[in-house]
């Protein structure tokens, strides 16, 4: 198994890609710490894992709070004795996040708090545990929208994900020498609740986006999570500071 004996903390594990990642990682032998702001959904993920014979523990925590981030890392160490993989996946994409000229400050701040401060806090508490062990893998989820402009803006989200890419490179350089690798994944549009619950509901909006994807379909959580599996495993032991785009070819598409 590719993650035998690894302790993997996954945020946003109660839905979408975080849930699929938790299940896959557990199938590959990981002990999973499934974290979500919705504790009942984290528990549902753990139930699915345990039913299939895997090992996992649920933690209710808000990644944008100091207390929440410390609580989730402490839970990993207390339950399983160490932390090998910190998978900063939790993120939000509110409908009210639009252009800089019509987005309220409160919306901007909230998006930054979860999407970027959440990564900072996860690393603040998680990386010291990995340094102690002399090894570890940080997986940060950014987005393809941080790499290209979009005429249908979501400026707070886009800027927060740009920040995730930048901090990933800084982490890679700082902590690579201590055995801790940091990489970012930029997913294209993936069919999860984050997207389907509003952006893809309207058929014309959906068709507009589909038209831009050379592969002719939206992504599935597995399209991203298999890359995360590689980054979590020792197969990626020389992959550090990479920004890996998995988007069906969208960012390569001029016309
Ligand atoms: P999702 O289905 O909405 O799952 C995200 C989970 O994180 C939800 O359970 C969410 O709870 C939880 N969460 C939100 N805020 C949190 C907080 N402060 N602390 C802890 N948990 C929190 O989203 P997804 O599509 O799987 O997205 C996962 C990641 O991929 C995100 O970072 C997203 O920005 C990124 N991404 C997604 C796409 C896409 O097309 N889906 C594309 C590019 C990048 P709530 O439901 O209560 O918010």
Boltz pocket constraint, residues with backbone or C-beta under 6 A from the ligand:
constraints:
  - pocket:
      binder: B
      contacts: [[A, 11], [A, 12], [A, 13], [A, 14], [A, 15], [A, 16], [A, 17], [A, 18], [A, 35], [A, 36], [A, 37], [A, 38], [A, 41], [A, 61], [A, 62], [A, 63], [A, 64], [A, 88], [A, 89], [A, 90], [A, 91], [A, 92], [A, 93], [A, 114], [A, 118], [A, 141], [A, 142], [A, 143], [A, 144], [A, 186], [A, 187], [A, 188], [A, 189], [A, 190], [A, 191], [A, 192], [A, 193], [A, 194], [A, 195]]
      max_distance: 6.0
